[in-house]
């Protein structure tokens, strides 16, 4: 198949649309365009195209999940739920999750610690409970009810 046209996307300047034989085939990240030296009048076979699309899919979902993580820490469960909601393939999920864990972008124990601290600090009920638990008279109050 022959690449007949490469056009930048209107909304996302980091991506381009690839046209094979004058028909839209797929969109691609600019990094991969450069990595595989793709240009107009380049001939690519079906296996090479499938490999590029698979790598592009991984890169696309990696960028999306990094954006999802940028707002606040997330648990592994939240990320898997996000993938299910977005209908990401299971192989892509496994690869990205292992990459996130290896790079320590997600850690459930740190997430739990962060989550509890947030609840104690920013929820009125959490602040009251925190005051009661740290009250120096706590033991004497509890002893009265025994």
PESULMO-V385297 format. One record per helix or strand of 3 or more residues. SS is the DSSP state (H for helix, E for strand). FROM is the first residue (numbers start at 1). TO is the last residue. Records with the same first field share a line. If there is no record, write none. Layout:
SS=FROM-TO + FROM-TO
This chain:
E=2-8 + 15-20 + 23-29
H=30-35 + 46-70 + 76-86 + 90-102 + 108-122 + 124-133 + 138-144
